[in-house]
């Protein structure tokens, strides 16, 4: 083991290791997924734009919406419910929920009831349910308990887990 490896392990063990935000350059807890100072993602692989340029790899369902891993064409769920919670399912859960536990949701910072997607007259909306690690929509952090329009092909990040949501907009059937 080199001296540098020893110093890093010692820093982690003593919890003096911190992450620096790439946006505001402030220090944060080593286990944080979002900057406590400016709210930006501390995931260094996260792109600020977040929007997918090419939707051809993702199928758009006729009814309801589909949820995909970012960069993977295999769907996690295709749902037609009026309201669905994305999170980690608990024993005895009665609400319709897209369970992200098996997708390493806990380790990636997904809360039990992280965010909700609702059907509206204009398409779909998304709202963060006061999650511990935040929700991003196309690279912008959502204010908890506020409703945002959810465009088809949007990149939704729950903690550090990135998803893509597709749907057919009511106003544009050619989408």
TORFIDO-922027 format. One record per residue: residue number from 1; residue in one letter; z, y, x of N, C-alpha, C in turn. Coordinates in pm, 1 decimal. Example, Ala and Ser with C-alpha at 12.3 -4.5 7.8 and 13.67 -1.06 7.14 Angstrom:
# TORFIDO-922027
  nr rest      nc3      nc2      nc1     cac3     cac2     cac1      cc3      cc2      cc1
   1    A    780.0   -569.0   1319.0    780.0   -450.0   1230.0    780.0   -330.0   1320.0
   2    S    708.0   -225.0   1285.0    714.0   -106.0   1367.0    787.0      3.0   1290.0
END
This chain:
# TORFIDO-922027
  nr rest      nc3      nc2      nc1     cac3     cac2     cac1      cc3      cc2      cc1
   1    X      0.0   -117.3     85.3      0.0      0.0      0.0      0.0    124.3     90.4
   2    X    -88.0    216.6     58.7    -96.3    339.6    135.8     12.3    437.0     91.5
   3    X     32.9    536.9    173.2    134.0    637.7    141.1     98.8    710.6      9.9
   4    X    -30.1    740.5    -11.5    -72.9    809.7   -134.4    -43.5    725.1   -257.2
   5    X    -72.0    590.9   -248.9    -41.6    501.5   -360.8    108.2    500.8   -390.1
   6    X    188.7    496.7   -283.6    333.7    497.0   -300.1    380.7    625.6   -367.8
   7    X    325.9    740.3   -325.2    366.1    868.0   -383.6    329.6    875.6   -531.6
   8    X    210.8    825.9   -567.7    169.2    828.2   -708.3    261.0    739.6   -791.3
   9    X    289.4    616.7   -742.4    377.7    526.5   -816.2    517.4    585.6   -829.3
  10    X    564.8    650.7   -725.4    696.9    712.6   -729.8    698.6    824.8   -831.8
  11    X    591.8    906.8   -834.6    586.0   1015.8   -931.3    585.8    962.1  -1074.0
  12    X    508.4    855.2  -1100.5    502.6    798.4  -1234.5    639.1    741.8  -1273.2
  13    X    704.0    671.1  -1181.9    832.9    610.5  -1209.9    939.1    716.6  -1239.4
  14    X    933.3    829.5  -1170.2   1034.0    932.8  -1191.1    993.8   1032.6  -1299.3
  15    X    877.4   1011.1  -1361.2    825.9   1093.8  -1469.3    800.3   1237.9  -1426.8
  16    X    778.0   1259.9  -1297.1    741.9   1393.8  -1252.9    590.0   1410.3  -1254.8
  17    X    519.5   1302.3  -1285.2    373.7   1306.8  -1293.0    333.0   1377.9  -1420.5
  18    X    240.2   1473.3  -1410.7    194.7   1545.5  -1528.6     43.0   1550.6  -1530.7
  19    X    -12.5   1567.0  -1651.3   -156.3   1586.6  -1668.8   -181.1   1735.4  -1682.0
  20    X   -289.0   1780.4  -1621.4   -325.9   1919.9  -1635.5   -442.4   1930.8  -1731.7
  21    X   -434.5   2026.4  -1823.0   -539.0   2048.8  -1921.3   -662.9   2105.6  -1852.3
  22    X   -781.4   2046.7  -1878.1   -902.7   2098.8  -1815.6   -942.7   2236.1  -1869.7
  23    X   -891.2   2275.2  -1987.3   -928.2   2404.2  -2047.4   -835.1   2517.0  -2001.8
  24    X   -704.0   2499.1  -2022.5   -610.7   2608.5  -1992.0   -534.3   2586.4  -1861.1
  25    X   -548.8   2469.0  -1801.1   -488.9   2433.4  -1672.4   -335.3   2430.7  -1673.5
  26    X   -277.0   2414.7  -1791.4   -131.6   2403.7  -1803.4    -90.1   2257.5  -1788.2
  27    X     30.6   2234.4  -1739.2     81.9   2099.9  -1722.5    131.0   2041.3  -1853.1
  28    X    112.5   1908.6  -1869.5    154.8   1836.1  -1989.2    219.2   1704.9  -1947.1
  29    X    294.8   1645.4  -2038.7    353.1   1513.4  -2016.4    243.3   1414.1  -1981.2
  30    X    271.0   1320.9  -1893.6    172.0   1223.2  -1847.7    116.7   1137.7  -1959.9
  31    X    189.7   1121.5  -2069.9    145.6   1035.7  -2178.7     81.8   1113.9  -2294.2
  32    X     68.1   1244.7  -2280.4      9.4   1328.5  -2385.9   -139.5   1301.8  -2398.7
  33    X   -189.4   1310.3  -2521.3   -333.7   1298.4  -2544.8   -395.0   1432.8  -2580.3
  34    X   -310.7   1529.2  -2615.3   -358.5   1663.6  -2646.8   -269.1   1764.1  -2574.4
  35    X   -328.1   1874.8  -2530.3   -254.5   1979.3  -2459.7   -154.7   2045.0  -2554.6
  36    X    -30.3   2054.4  -2512.0     73.6   2117.0  -2592.6     56.1   2268.8  -2598.2
  37    X    -25.7   2324.0  -2509.3    -42.6   2468.8  -2500.6   -164.1   2519.8  -2578.5
  38    X   -277.2   2446.3  -2569.2   -398.7   2496.3  -2635.8   -457.7   2397.2  -2736.3
  39    X   -405.8   2274.3  -2742.5   -451.6   2176.4  -2841.4   -574.8   2097.3  -2801.8
  40    X   -634.4   2123.8  -2686.6   -754.4   2051.6  -2643.6   -719.0   1907.9  -2604.4
  41    X   -818.9   1819.2  -2612.1   -800.4   1679.6  -2574.1   -778.1   1670.8  -2423.9
  42    X   -686.3   1585.9  -2381.9   -663.8   1562.0  -2239.4   -743.6   1442.4  -2189.6
  43    X   -826.7   1385.9  -2277.7   -916.5   1277.4  -2240.5  -1027.5   1336.9  -2156.3
  44    X  -1030.8   1305.2  -2028.3  -1128.4   1367.1  -1938.6  -1271.0   1325.2  -1968.2
  45    X  -1290.4   1216.2  -2046.0  -1425.0   1172.3  -2081.3  -1475.0   1239.0  -2208.8
  46    X  -1390.0   1316.9  -2275.0  -1426.9   1379.8  -2402.1  -1520.5   1497.2  -2376.5
  47    X  -1632.6   1501.3  -2446.2  -1726.4   1612.2  -2433.1  -1695.3   1716.2  -2539.4
  48    X  -1699.7   1840.9  -2500.7  -1663.3   1948.9  -2592.4  -1754.1   1954.6  -2714.2
  49    X  -1883.3   1923.8  -2698.7  -1974.8   1933.6  -2811.6  -1944.5   1825.4  -2913.5
  50    X  -1920.7   1702.4  -2867.2  -1883.5   1593.6  -2955.4  -1993.5   1543.9  -3046.8
  51    X  -2088.8   1626.0  -3085.9  -2190.7   1588.8  -3184.8  -2290.1   1490.2  -3125.8
  52    X  -2328.8   1392.5  -3205.7  -2427.0   1294.4  -3163.1  -2565.7   1350.1  -3186.5
  53    X  -2651.7   1340.0  -3087.3  -2786.8   1393.4  -3100.1  -2877.1   1296.8  -3176.3
  54    X  -2858.5   1166.4  -3156.7  -2949.3   1067.4  -3213.7  -2873.8    975.3  -3308.8
  55    X  -2899.0    991.2  -3439.3  -2831.1    908.6  -3538.9  -2905.5    778.9  -3568.5
  56    X  -3018.1    754.5  -3504.1  -3098.1    636.6  -3536.8  -3025.7    506.3  -3507.6
  57    X  -2928.6    506.1  -3416.5  -2856.8    382.3  -3385.8  -2750.7    347.9  -3489.9
  58    X  -2720.1    441.8  -3579.9  -2617.6    419.7  -3680.9  -2681.0    411.0  -3819.2
  59    X  -2650.3    303.9  -3891.6  -2702.7    287.6  -4027.5  -2628.2    381.8  -4121.7
  60    X  -2701.8    439.6  -4215.2  -2642.5    527.7  -4315.3  -2641.3    451.5  -4447.4
  61    X  -2522.6    419.8  -4500.5  -2516.2    340.3  -4624.2  -2566.4    418.5  -4745.2
  62    X  -2618.2    344.6  -4843.9  -2665.9    407.2  -4968.6  -2550.4    470.2  -5045.7
  63    X  -2439.9    398.5  -5056.2  -2321.4    447.2  -5127.4  -2203.7    444.8  -5031.2
  64    X  -2120.0    545.4  -5037.8  -2002.0    549.7  -4953.2  -2033.2    598.0  -4813.4
  65    X  -1948.3    558.3  -4718.7  -1965.8    600.6  -4580.2  -1936.9    484.5  -4486.6
  66    X  -1984.8    496.4  -4363.4  -1964.0    393.1  -4261.7  -1890.3    454.1  -4143.3
  67    X  -1805.8    373.8  -4079.4  -1730.2    416.1  -3962.4  -1773.0    327.7  -3845.2
  68    X  -1806.4    390.7  -3733.0  -1852.2    321.1  -3612.1  -1770.3    366.9  -3492.4
  69    X  -1763.7    279.0  -3390.1  -1715.7    323.8  -3259.8  -1819.2    418.7  -3204.1
  70    X  -1777.4    523.4  -3137.8  -1870.0    616.3  -3073.3  -1951.0    539.4  -2968.9
  71    X  -2084.5    541.6  -2982.1  -2172.0    474.4  -2886.9  -2198.9    327.8  -2916.7
  72    X  -2151.1    275.7  -3031.4  -2170.6    135.3  -3066.0  -2228.0    127.2  -3207.4
  73    X  -2338.5     53.2  -3223.4  -2407.9     46.6  -3352.6  -2346.5    -52.9  -3450.8
  74    X  -2241.7   -123.6  -3412.6  -2177.0   -219.3  -3503.4  -2067.5   -147.6  -3582.1
  75    X  -2076.5   -153.8  -3715.3  -1981.5    -78.4  -3797.8  -1842.7   -142.0  -3796.9
  76    X  -1741.6    -57.2  -3807.9  -1603.2   -101.6  -3822.5  -1576.1   -125.0  -3970.3
  77    X  -1627.0    -33.9  -4053.9  -1604.7    -44.2  -4198.6  -1712.7     32.4  -4273.4
  78    X  -1750.0    -19.8  -4390.5  -1837.7     51.0  -4483.2  -1762.0     56.3  -4614.4
  79    X  -1733.5    177.6  -4661.7  -1645.2    195.1  -4776.0  -1708.7    280.9  -4883.8
  80    X  -1674.0    252.7  -5007.8  -1723.4    331.7  -5121.2  -1608.0    392.9  -5199.9
  81    X  -1486.2    386.8  -5147.1  -1369.0    441.9  -5215.6  -1376.5    594.2  -5220.4
  82    X  -1309.6    653.8  -5317.9  -1304.4    800.1  -5329.5  -1217.2    861.6  -5219.9
  83    X  -1118.5    785.1  -5173.0  -1026.5    835.2  -5070.4   -982.7    717.2  -4983.7
  84    X   -993.3    733.2  -4851.8   -954.0    627.3  -4759.9   -877.1    688.3  -4643.8
  85    X   -767.6    623.9  -4607.3   -687.1    666.2  -4493.4   -731.8    586.8  -4371.3
  86    X   -746.7    654.6  -4257.4   -773.2    588.7  -4130.6   -643.3    589.7  -4052.9
  87    X   -603.2    474.0  -4002.2   -477.6    465.1  -3928.8   -447.2    321.8  -3890.7
  88    X   -318.3    289.5  -3888.1   -274.4    154.0  -3856.2   -197.9    100.6  -3976.1
  89    X   -241.1    -13.4  -4027.5   -181.8    -71.5  -4148.2    -42.8   -128.0  -4118.2
  90    X     48.3   -105.6  -4212.6    182.4   -162.3  -4201.7    199.8   -267.9  -4309.3
  91    X    298.1   -352.5  -4293.2    323.8   -458.8  -4389.7    357.0   -398.6  -4526.0
  92    X    292.4   -449.2  -4630.4    316.4   -401.4  -4765.2    237.0   -276.6  -4801.5
  93    X    140.6   -240.0  -4719.3     57.7   -121.0  -4744.3    -23.1   -138.6  -4871.7
  94    X    -22.0    -37.5  -4958.9    -96.0    -47.3  -5084.9   -216.9     45.7  -5089.5
  95    X   -217.6    151.5  -5009.2   -330.1    245.7  -5007.3   -450.0    182.7  -4938.3
  96    X   -573.0    222.3  -4980.3   -690.2    177.1  -4904.7   -683.5    238.1  -4764.5
  97    X   -685.8    153.8  -4662.9   -672.6    202.7  -4525.3   -769.9    129.3  -4434.4
  98    X   -832.8    203.5  -4345.4   -913.7    142.6  -4239.7   -815.6    117.8  -4125.9
  99    X   -783.8     -9.8  -4103.3   -682.7    -48.1  -4005.1   -744.4    -50.0  -3865.1
 100    X   -696.9     37.6  -3778.2   -748.1     48.2  -3641.8   -654.8    -16.1  -3540.1
 101    X   -556.4    -93.3  -3587.3   -460.7   -158.6  -3498.3   -529.7   -255.4  -3402.9
 102    X   -618.8   -337.9  -3454.7   -684.9   -438.9  -3370.9   -782.1   -376.8  -3271.1
 103    X   -811.3   -248.5  -3287.0   -902.1   -179.3  -3195.8   -824.0   -100.3  -3091.4
 104    X   -702.0   -144.6  -3064.6   -613.3    -81.0  -2967.6   -566.9     56.2  -3017.8
 105    X   -558.7     70.5  -3149.0   -521.0    197.1  -3210.0   -387.0    250.7  -3164.8
 106    X   -287.6    163.3  -3151.8   -154.8    208.9  -3109.8   -160.8    269.9  -2969.9
 107    X   -223.0    198.9  -2875.9   -230.8    246.4  -2737.8   -315.5    373.3  -2724.7
 108    X   -411.5    390.7  -2815.3   -499.0    507.9  -2809.1   -444.7    626.4  -2889.8
 109    X   -325.6    613.0  -2944.4   -260.7    726.4  -3010.0   -292.6    745.5  -3156.1
 110    X   -332.8    637.9  -3225.6   -362.4    648.1  -3368.9   -232.5    630.2  -3446.7
 111    X   -203.2    725.1  -3535.4    -83.2    718.6  -3619.2   -104.8    619.8  -3733.6
 112    X      4.1    579.8  -3800.3     -8.5    486.3  -3912.7    -95.4    545.0  -4023.1
 113    X    -68.2    666.8  -4062.2   -152.3    740.2  -4158.5   -203.8    862.0  -4083.5
 114    X   -314.0    845.8  -4013.3   -363.0    947.5  -3920.5   -445.2   1056.4  -3990.7
 115    X   -547.3   1014.1  -4064.9   -636.1   1109.2  -4131.6   -687.4   1047.8  -4261.5
 116    X   -733.2   1131.6  -4352.3   -787.6   1083.3  -4478.2   -929.1   1137.8  -4494.3
 117    X  -1017.4   1051.8  -4544.3  -1154.0   1091.9  -4577.9  -1166.2   1081.7  -4728.9
 118    X  -1214.1   1192.7  -4790.9  -1225.9   1198.0  -4936.5  -1368.5   1229.8  -4977.4
 119    X  -1407.8   1172.2  -5089.8  -1537.2   1203.5  -5150.5  -1523.0   1334.7  -5225.9
 120    X  -1626.6   1420.4  -5216.1  -1626.6   1545.1  -5292.1  -1765.5   1563.7  -5353.4
 121    X  -1782.1   1668.0  -5432.5  -1912.5   1695.7  -5494.8  -2020.9   1720.3  -5390.4
 122    X  -1982.8   1775.0  -5276.2  -2079.4   1811.6  -5172.1  -2095.6   1704.9  -5064.3
 123    X  -2021.2   1598.7  -5069.4  -2028.2   1494.2  -4966.7  -1890.4   1438.7  -4938.9
 124    X  -1844.7   1453.6  -4814.7  -1713.8   1402.4  -4775.7  -1636.3   1509.3  -4701.0
 125    X  -1503.7   1500.9  -4712.0  -1415.0   1590.1  -4638.5  -1317.2   1505.9  -4558.1
 126    X  -1256.7   1568.0  -4458.2  -1158.4   1500.4  -4374.4  -1037.3   1590.8  -4360.3
 127    X   -918.1   1527.6  -4352.0   -795.0   1603.9  -4336.1   -699.1   1524.6  -4247.6
 128    X   -643.2   1590.8  -4147.2   -542.2   1530.9  -4061.4   -411.0   1524.6  -4139.0
 129    X   -344.6   1409.9  -4135.0   -220.9   1388.5  -4211.1    -97.8   1410.0  -4123.5
 130    X    -95.8   1522.3  -4051.1     15.0   1554.0  -3960.0     36.7   1443.8  -3857.2
 131    X    -73.5   1394.7  -3801.8    -66.2   1286.3  -3703.5      1.2   1334.7  -3575.2
 132    X     57.2   1241.9  -3500.6    127.4   1276.0  -3376.5     33.1   1324.5  -3267.7
 133    X    -87.5   1268.0  -3259.8   -177.1   1296.6  -3147.8   -304.3   1370.8  -3185.9
 134    X   -312.8   1420.4  -3307.0   -422.4   1507.2  -3347.1   -550.1   1437.2  -3387.1
 135    X   -633.6   1511.8  -3459.8   -766.1   1467.1  -3503.3   -865.3   1574.7  -3463.1
 136    X   -978.0   1532.4  -3405.8  -1085.0   1624.2  -3367.9  -1208.2   1592.0  -3450.1
 137    X  -1281.8   1695.0  -3487.8  -1407.7   1680.4  -3559.1  -1513.3   1752.4  -3476.1
 138    X  -1606.7   1675.9  -3420.4  -1711.6   1730.4  -3334.2  -1654.1   1819.9  -3224.7
 139    X  -1545.4   1773.4  -3162.9  -1488.8   1843.4  -3048.3  -1389.3   1953.2  -3079.5
 140    X  -1362.9   1979.0  -3207.2  -1267.8   2084.1  -3245.2  -1147.6   2019.7  -3312.2
 141    X  -1029.5   2059.1  -3265.5   -907.7   2000.8  -3322.2   -887.4   2053.4  -3464.4
 142    X   -844.0   1963.0  -3553.3   -820.2   1999.2  -3692.4   -676.0   2046.6  -3710.0
 143    X   -658.6   2146.8  -3793.1   -525.3   2190.5  -3831.0   -473.1   2091.4  -3934.0
 144    X   -354.2   2034.8  -3912.4   -300.7   1937.0  -4008.2   -293.2   1993.3  -4149.4
 145    X   -319.9   1906.7  -4247.3   -312.5   1935.7  -4390.7   -418.8   2034.6  -4438.6
 146    X   -520.0   2065.7  -4356.4   -633.4   2148.0  -4399.1   -755.2   2058.7  -4416.1
 147    X   -835.2   2086.2  -4519.7   -953.5   2006.7  -4549.2  -1075.4   2066.3  -4480.2
 148    X  -1157.4   1979.3  -4418.3  -1279.7   2019.5  -4349.2  -1396.7   1937.3  -4402.5
 149    X  -1514.3   1998.7  -4412.1  -1634.4   1923.3  -4448.6  -1664.2   1823.9  -4338.3
 150    X  -1707.1   1703.1  -4377.7  -1738.2   1595.9  -4282.3  -1887.8   1567.9  -4287.1
 151    X  -1964.7   1625.3  -4193.6  -2109.1   1600.5  -4194.2  -2140.4   1458.2  -4149.4
 152    X  -2250.6   1404.4  -4196.8  -2292.8   1271.0  -4153.5  -2326.4   1275.8  -4005.0
 153    X  -2278.6   1177.1  -3931.4  -2301.9   1171.1  -3787.8  -2197.3   1242.1  -3706.2
 154    X  -2091.4   1287.8  -3770.8  -1985.6   1359.8  -3700.3  -1906.8   1264.5  -3611.6
 155    X  -1864.7   1315.3  -3495.8  -1775.0   1240.3  -3408.0  -1632.9   1279.4  -3446.9
 156    X  -1555.0   1179.9  -3486.3  -1416.0   1199.6  -3525.6  -1330.2   1131.5  -3420.3
 157    X  -1238.1   1206.2  -3361.8  -1150.2   1149.4  -3260.6  -1008.5   1148.8  -3314.1
 158    X   -947.9   1029.5  -3319.4   -809.8   1010.9  -3363.6   -728.1    978.6  -3239.2
 159    X   -645.8   1070.5  -3193.7   -579.2   1051.2  -3065.2   -685.7   1045.9  -2957.6
 160    X   -701.4    929.3  -2894.0   -807.9    912.1  -2794.5   -917.7    818.3  -2842.4
 161    X   -911.0    771.3  -2966.2  -1010.4    679.9  -3022.2  -1122.1    759.9  -3087.7
 162    X  -1245.3    743.6  -3037.4  -1360.0    817.9  -3090.8  -1440.2    731.3  -3185.6
 163    X  -1470.0    787.1  -3302.6  -1545.0    718.8  -3406.6  -1661.3    807.2  -3449.5
 164    X  -1759.2    745.8  -3515.8  -1870.1    818.5  -3577.4  -1869.2    782.5  -3725.0
 165    X  -1882.4    883.6  -3811.5  -1885.0    861.3  -3955.9  -2021.9    903.1  -4007.8
 166    X  -2087.0    811.5  -4080.6  -2217.7    843.7  -4141.2  -2209.1    825.3  -4292.2
 167    X  -2287.2    904.7  -4362.9  -2295.8    892.7  -4508.8  -2421.4    963.5  -4554.5
 168    X  -2460.8    934.3  -4676.3  -2575.0   1002.2  -4736.9  -2522.3   1123.7  -4811.2
 169    X  -2570.8   1241.0  -4775.0  -2526.0   1364.7  -4841.3  -2585.8   1370.2  -4981.5
 170    X  -2508.7   1410.3  -5082.1  -2560.9   1416.7  -5219.1  -2681.2   1509.3  -5232.5
 171    X  -2683.8   1618.1  -5156.2  -2793.4   1713.5  -5167.3  -2920.2   1672.2  -5094.2
 172    X  -2909.7   1576.6  -5000.8  -3024.8   1539.1  -4919.1  -3038.3   1388.2  -4914.5
 173    X  -3116.9   1332.5  -5003.7  -3132.4   1186.5  -5012.5  -3225.7   1132.8  -4904.5
 174    X  -3292.2   1218.8  -4828.3  -3380.1   1173.5  -4720.6  -3305.6   1156.3  -4590.2
 175    X  -3180.4   1185.7  -4586.7  -3102.0   1179.9  -4464.4  -3090.8   1037.9  -4413.8
END
